Amino acid sequence: MVQIAQKEIPSEPFYLSCSSLYPAQIRISLEGVEEKIQKAKDRGNITWENGSWKYKFDEGKSILSLYHPIPVVKAPFGYIPADGHHDIRAALDLGAETIPVQLIADLSHLTVDAFWEKAEEQGWAYLIDLNGEKIKPLPAFENLVDDPNRRFAALTARKYDSDGSSRGAEYPLWIKKERDTPFIEFKIADALRQEGLVYSPGDENSLEFVESAREILLHSPIDGLKIVPQRIHFSKL
């Protein structure tokens, strides 16, 4: 088993060049990326001025604040995000130069193969494609493949923060507590696809589609999945 060397990890968030980041997954929800872009515009984190985008943070180089850093792991070839792929892809699509990050581990001393082995073991990487096959890591965020079922998983979750507050679906299919099960949205997406259920925009409002998904997930062996066994408003959970 690969051992993580004990190194001093910086406690403070910092801005990192987008060019130093590499994806730790194969898939993404392009709808989710568009939602991130729209939120950046709505919040004033990015504005269109004199024919080009202007960015609010890091002296005009980032669309994200240091108050919301992305957890990253230092690799022998750069850094991978342990979460936040949609934020990074949105930033890249908008032409931003930097991303706020928080270093959670330094595995830069490992070989590339040993690094990916440890990253998968720790739940920092998910290298499974749409066919359920494990493949090599992608070279850039632009290469990430759209997975519509990943979007459905996100839309049907009720997400709870450590302070007890929540957001998301009013009639949730499943419950997410912060990052308690890494890449669980992809595992849900995979389970649904294996049974022939593929999401199209608007299906989250179809009672028949959602209940079909619930029936599949009730019998899926996904570790850590907190499935809501029947249709119920989140306030009654």
N, C-alpha and C positions, 0 to 999 in steps of 0.2 A: 504493500500500500504506500502511496506517495505521502510523505509527511510535509506539513506546512512548517517552514522555518519560522521561528519566533523573531519577527522584526518589528521595530517601532513603526507604528502606523500613524500618520498625521491625523490629528483630531479635527482640524478645521477644514471646511469645504474650500475648494479652489477652482478656478476656471482652467479648463483643459482644452487644447486645440481639438476640433472635431476630427482632424486628420489622424489623431493618435488613437481614436476609438474604432473598435472592430466588433461586428455583431456576434452575439453568443447564441443566436437562434437562427432558424431558417425561414421562418414565416412571420407575418405581420398582418394587421388589419389596415388596409388602405383607407377604409372609412374612418377608422380610429385616428389615423394620421391627419386626415382632413379635419376631424373634430378638434384635434390639438392646434392645428393652424388657425381655425376659426376662433378658438378661445384666446390665442395669442393676439389676434386682431381686436377682439372684443375688449380685452383687458388693457389695450394700449401698449402691449409689450413690443409691438411692431407696427410701424406706420409707413404709408407710402408718401414720400415727399420728393418732389422734383425728379420724378421718373425712376426712383429706386427705393428699396426698403431701408428703413432706419430702425435700428434695434435699441431697446431701452437699457440693457444691462451690459456690464463689463466694458464701459467706455464705447458703447455702440457696436459691440461684437457678438452679443448674445441676446436671445429672446427669453432666457430664463434667469431667475434670480438665485443668488447664493443661498437664499432661505429655503430653496427647494432643490438641493443637490441630488444627483443621480448616483447610487452606489456603484462603485467600480472596483475591479480587481486588476492589479498590475500584472501583465503577462510578459513573456520574453520578447514579444513583438509589439507591445503597446499596452492598451487597456481594453477590457471588455466590460460592458455594463451588466450588473446582476439584475437590473430592472431598468425600465425607462426607454426601451427601444423606440416606442412611438414618439416620445419627446425628441429623441435624437434625430429620427428620420424627419420629423416636422421641421426641426431647426435646419437640417441640411437642405430640405426642399425649399426653405425660405432664404437660403444663402448665408446663414449665420456662420461665424467662425469658431466660436467657443461654446462649451457646455459646462455648467457648474457640476462638480462631482465631489463625492466623499469616498476616499480610499478605505475599503474594508478589508483588503488582504493584499499582500505582495508575494506573488509566485513567480517573479521575474527570473529567479535563479533556476527554474526548472527547464527541461527541454520542452519543445513545443508539444510533442505528443503527451508527455507527462502532465503538462499544464492542462490540456483539454480533458484528460482523464480525471484530474482533481476537480476541475470546474464542473464537470457533469456530476461527479460524486457529491459535491457540495450544493447542487441545485442552482448553480450559476450559469449553466449552459443547457440548451435543449436542441440537439442537432438531429431532429426527426422531421422528415419532409411530409408532404401531403399524402404520400403513399404509405406512410408509416415506416419508412426505411431510414436508418441512420446514415447520414452522409457527412462529407467533410465540411468544416466551417466555411461560410461564404466570405469573400474578400472585402465586401463593402456593404453598407446599409442600403445602397441603391439596388442591390441584388436580392433583397428580401422579397419573398413571394407572398402574394395576397392570400389570406385564409379567411373566407367569409364566416366560417363557423367560429373562429376566434372572436369575431365581432359579436356574434349571437351570445357567446358565453359572457362577454363583458356586459352586454345590454340587459341580461336576465339575472345579474347578480345584485345582491344587496351587500354593500361594503361597509364594514364597521371599523371605526378607528379605536385607538386605545382609550380615548376618553368616553367611549360609548356612543358617540354620534355616528350617524349612518347616512348613506346616500345610495342612489341607484334605483332599481326596479321597485315599483309599488307592490307588485305581486311576484316576489322573487322565485326563481327556480332553484337558486342555491345561495349560500352565505359565504362571504369572504371576509376574513379578519386580517387586515393588513396583508403581509406577504407570508401567511402561515404555511402555504403549500406552493412552492415555486413552480411556475409554468402550468398551474392547474387549468388555466383557460385553454391551453393547447391540448391538455389531456381530455378535457371535456369535448373540445372540437374533434379530436381523434375518435372518441367513443361514438359520437353522433354520426360521423362520416362512415365509420365501419358498419353502421346499421342503415346506411343509405340516406341519412337525413342531412341535407345541405341547405344552409341559410341563404335567403335572398332578402334584400332590404324590405322591411315591413313585417317580416315573419314573426318578429318579437311581439306583434300585436294580434297574431293569430292564435286563438285559444287552442285550436286543434294542433298546430305546430308545436306550441310550447308544451302541451300535455304529452305529445308524442316524445318530445325530448325528455320530459320528466320520467316517463316510463322506461326509456332507454337507460337513463342515468341511475335510476333506482336499482338497476340490475348490473351496473358497471362497477368493476372492482378498482375504482380510483381511490388510492389511499388519501385520506384527508379531506375528501369531498363532503361538504356539509349540505346535502341535498334537502330541500324543503319538500316533504313527502306529498303535499297536496296544495292546491291553490288557496292561498291565504294572504291577506294584507300584511305588510311588514310590521305594522303597529301591533298586531296580535301575536307576533312570534314570541 
